[in-house]
Amino acid sequence: MERRSSTARLIRWAPWAVAVLVTAAVVGTAPADTAHSGSTAAQVLGDRQLRIMAPAAPGGGWDQTAREMQASLQELVGRTEVYNVTGAGGTIGLSQFVRYEGDPSQLMATGLIMVGAVKANKSPVSLADTTPLIRLTTDAEVVAVPANSPIHSMSDLVNAMRTDLPGVSIAGGSAGGAEQILAGLLAQAVGANPAQMSYVAHSGGGEMLSTLLSGRATIAISGVSELEPQIKGGEVRALAVSSAQRAPTLPDVPTLRETGVDVELDNWRGVVAPKGITVEQERVLEQLLLEMTRTPQWKATLAERGWGDATLVGPEFEEFLRVEQDRVSKVLDQIGLG
């Protein structure tokens, strides 16, 4: 376990893009041309209401992101609508979203999970069929068990996975997403074959939690913000988080590396618009979302949810997304999930 696998190293350095590109986003602001254009969000939207798709069931990270955006955008554009389209790691929502080509009033939450699901589900559409606007947050994953589980630590879980990997049922998000990637890396880190995992995919955090608490899963892997209420409420016991540092909202929970499991992974979430909007519309929407990240409401959300501020806008986000799609594809292939 002291010797890192090539895949673990790849994930270990996955945040490299986050660190470098977040710096670029902090130093820079919105594209310079936006500040000099006469267009405003009100002019771009006209009489249309801004609509935000959460491409997953209520209760999950995308749903939380969309609804926190809704609250933070209130003072900037008034009322917005949030709606859910569930299934297949967001690819069902994506397949519907691409039909809004050219409509600047439509936004969709996206992130690492969708990047992986596009490949895992062999989706005919991808994020290349959208207009990337902004990356907003990072969120650590947490490995957890029911409060009454006989597994009390990562050491217990490692022993169980080594003894009988198929017997350790893992509840998580959609196929190809951050949770399944992390599950595969855990299996690989303990010397097991990821292809033998018993992974139960879910389209939303609420469904995943139900599976865990009903006893139909041994462990769950989910975003910290999704399981934090149940962890603090005593229904669920957290074993470790996947980030480099302990999660601010769960300071007593060790990182995987602290427990001797050499794996690190951060989820990220962002926003896209439909393909076919004009350059001016794209810049105005980017400026609007950048202004949203500066509001007291959004800053309070980051603190309450324990989300990392990963703001990245414009061409830098587009380049990050291109690199991320290639990276995730290679990782999925390496751990047999492609």
Secondary structure, DSSP 8 states (H G I E B T S, - for coil): --S--HHHHHHHTTHHHHHHHHHHHHHS-S-HHHHHSS--HHHHHTT---EEEE-S-TTSHHHHHHHHHHHHHHHHH---EEEE--SGGGHHHHHHHGGGTT-TTEEEEEEHHHHHHHHHTT-S--GGGEEEEEEEEEEEEEEEEETT-S--SHHHHHHHHHH-GGGSEEEESSTTSHHHHHHHHHHHHTT--GGG-EEEE-SSHHHHHHHHHTTS-SEEEEEHHHHHHHHHHTSEEEEEE-SSS--TT-TTS-BTGGGT-----EEEEEEEEETT--HHHHHHHHHHHHHHHTSHHHHHHHHHHT-EEEEEETHHHHHHHHHHHHHHHHHHHHTT--
